[in-house]
Amino acid sequence: MGRNIAIDGPAGAGKSTIAKNLAKKLGYIYVDTGAMYRAMALFFLRRGIRAEESDRIEEAVADADVSIVYENGEQQVILNGENVNGLIRTEEVGNMASASSVNPKVREKMTELQRRLAKTSDVVMDGRDIGTFVLPDADVKVYLTASVEERARRRALEYEKKGIEVSVEQIAKDISERDYRDMHREHAPLRRAEDAVLVDTSDMTIAQVEARLMELCENGKKGGKGDFFA
Ligand code: DC
């Protein structure tokens, strides 16, 4: 059994930046589970499947093989043999990932892969249901959040850096819709695990958040197993 750090939270809370850096510092593998759901979503979109066509989504799941590999320490998502890392960071794919991930067949497939990774490696894994469902026995659990306005501002900045023009208002609307869907779905909805430490990053710098999480990891803090990292 590897050592497992679970980081959950809504879209744009800073999970991937923080989790990636934390993994580097700890010498663990970073597992971005959102990227796996995005790769599945890309597969559905390419097939011309719409979010509300749950029958077609269920049917298509068996044809999508998602796996991850690491290149220079960076996670790469492989969809049926193709590296799709550069194709999954769009609003269209993100919204489809949020919509298609309500499907239990999709979740079952992704959860299995994620648990296998955590069993064999030390991981920092981020997502929506890691502390509550995928790795309920994780050694450290964090729920990372921030206000909708701040999350939309950060996402817009990310797009701007890539030269993509976006409206902050539209992103805020998308984020609110995704929050609602992710938190209200029937299977493994986004919520803070009872033993997860809440970190609101609205007024924190990345460095401050990282320091806080390192502190939690060093203390083995989850609200339980205090001696894990001793
Ligand atoms: O973290 P992200 O924005 O890349 O995730 C995209 C969508 O994938 C998110 O809106 C919901 C879904 N997701 C999920 O259901 N469970 C996870 N563990 C990770 C992501």
Residues whose N, C-alpha, C, O or C-beta is under 5 A from the ligand:
A	BS01	DC	A11 T33 G34 A35 Y37 G94 A97 S98 S101 D126 G127 R128 D129 R178 D182
